[in-house]
Amino acid sequence: MDGKNDIIRSIEKGNLSVGIIGLGYVGLPTAIGFLDAGFNVWGVDVSQHVVDTILRGENPTGDPEINDIIPSPDSENWNITTDTKLAVENCEILIVTVPTPVTANLKPDLKYVISAGENIFKSIEPNSGKIVVLESTVYPGVTSQSWLPLIEKYGLKEGIDVNIAYCPERFNPGDEANGVRKVARVIGSLNPEIGEILVNVYSKLTSGRVDYVGKMEVAEAAKVIENVQRDINIALVNELARIFPALEIDIEDVLNAAATKWNFHRYTPGVGVGGHCIPVDPYYMIQRAEQVGVPAELISAARAVNRTMPMHVYSVLKNILYTNNVPANDSNVLFLGWSYKAEVGDHRETPAEHLATALTDSGVNVSVWDPHLENDVYPSNVDVINDINSAKNFDLVVLVTGHSACINLDWGALLQNMRKPLVYDGRRVLDLIQLEKLGWNIYAVGKP
Ligand SMILES: NC(=O)c1ccc[n+]([C@@H]2O[C@H](COP(=O)([O-])OP(=O)(O)OC[C@H]3O[C@@H](n4cnc5c(N)ncnc54)[C@H](O)[C@@H]3O)[C@@H](O)[C@H]2O)c1
């Protein structure tokens, strides 16, 4: 049996089966994307809750983009299970989309990559030639370092019994224009022939370009530096948002002026970065640099700026309350938004949580209104407001997430219900001049 030729024949006949291991924010849209592209799909998740929810036709992640498009359980070519072995038996290609978080001491936590690999490789038959692709974000070297020992452990040979490859997921949840069926892909593999097979497969999934880029480490590094770059760019603007108010300069005036030059890249300051990628992935690169004895000073400094941004905003907010004579032991603050970025119902690593904890630890009462989130996602130190019209007796409103629902609420009506007319724009998305005309006292990140 020749696994590679079998796969090529299955691609030609249009009956290739693809297994997606890990059905979260990345894996579920990927599985749906492959189904739409005409593949037989086996979706696997270790969580019974995730599997049961998908089998009810519901979305376990809360991502609004895929709320209405979960296939019904009896859809043709749609198989959802907790059993990796079943997917391995039925699929020529296995794609791994499991979490890659950091530990409490900010080191890469590869346990999910290893356990998913273990479940796959122990079920693979010799000579099968199956292709196993890691899509999770990692540092250069993880796919080989984590999986080659497992392949050996189960008596298999890479390149004969099984082939491994890396193809980072790059889509932007909640962003239709950069969804899983549109985004450009890069593929790294030990074997160029496998790379070309995967270019063929992924070209059916996405209308974006698909490139084989050589060894896996190149594709792994390409993904992680995209997020490192973003963290550094945001850190620069966040640092400037701390410096300019001390110079009596509004950062937005500076950015408006600088952006008139053709090669200036504009970023907007905020209360901090969040989500599963930006606050996490740079630690993967830092760790790899450490392993080879090269300091990652710029990457580490950017992390420090962005990680401490909620504490900076906390001290600004405390000062606003103090200078407006709001008693320290009786101050009510309302957060508009809790998810880590606009228009998504994803609260992972949200800077809102650090900001809220700093405030509540100092005796401030914090309430939150976020129309994108269910009530059960919040920590116990904050109160949840379900109807913004019922928000009363607040001293300070803080725009934490730039959801359009938060930007476009009835600011006149909210002002009537306030105890003090104080607003802080933590994302520089509000029309501050208009709010001032309405009678609000305006404050904002990066504004003196
Ligand atoms: N969320 C994003 O915007 C995004 C974008 C690009 C890349 N990524 C990367 O994609 C990867 C996955 O992220 P996510 O946001 O989808 O994570 P997630 O936590 O939403 O989903 C991961 C899923 O994998 C399951 N899982 C864990 N171990 C498993 C195993 N051994 N077998 C089967 N299922 C298992 C979990 O139960 C969970 O449902 C991460 O490496 C992340 O950095 C994320």
The ligand as a Gaussian input file, in Angstrom:
#p B3LYP/6-31G(d) Opt

LIG

0 1
 N       -8.311000      31.780000      18.616000
 C       -7.645000      32.364000      17.648000
 O       -7.965000      33.456000      17.244000
 C       -6.470000      31.685000      16.975000
 C       -6.069000      32.128000      15.735000
 C       -4.996000      31.502000      15.115000
 C       -4.332000      30.464000      15.776000
 N       -4.736000      30.065000      17.024000
 C       -4.059000      28.930000      17.648000
 O       -4.865000      27.779000      17.433000
 C       -4.730000      26.874000      18.532000
 C       -6.089000      26.520000      19.095000
 O       -6.664000      27.687000      19.642000
 P       -8.205000      27.800000      19.965000
 O       -8.449000      29.232000      20.216000
 O       -9.029000      27.081000      18.935000
 O       -8.274000      26.939000      21.330000
 P       -9.606000      26.442000      22.089000
 O       -9.244000      26.307000      23.505000
 O      -10.770000      27.283000      21.687000
 O       -9.899000      24.993000      21.472000
 C       -9.084000      23.893000      21.612000
 C       -9.943000      22.646000      21.730000
 O       -9.067000      21.522000      21.748000
 C       -9.604000      20.544000      22.629000
 N       -8.528000      19.622000      22.987000
 C       -7.508000      19.763000      23.881000
 N       -6.720000      18.677000      23.865000
 C       -7.221000      17.827000      22.942000
 C       -6.843000      16.542000      22.449000
 N       -5.759000      15.901000      22.910000
 N       -7.602000      15.965000      21.500000
 C       -8.718000      16.573000      21.024000
 N       -9.131000      17.785000      21.457000
 C       -8.380000      18.419000      22.384000
 C      -10.168000      21.352000      23.761000
 O      -11.149000      20.625000      24.476000
 C      -10.753000      22.566000      23.014000
 O      -12.136000      22.376000      22.685000
 C       -3.812000      27.573000      19.533000
 O       -2.491000      27.143000      19.310000
 C       -3.928000      29.025000      19.151000
 O       -2.785000      29.774000      19.508000
 C       -5.809000      30.642000      17.609000

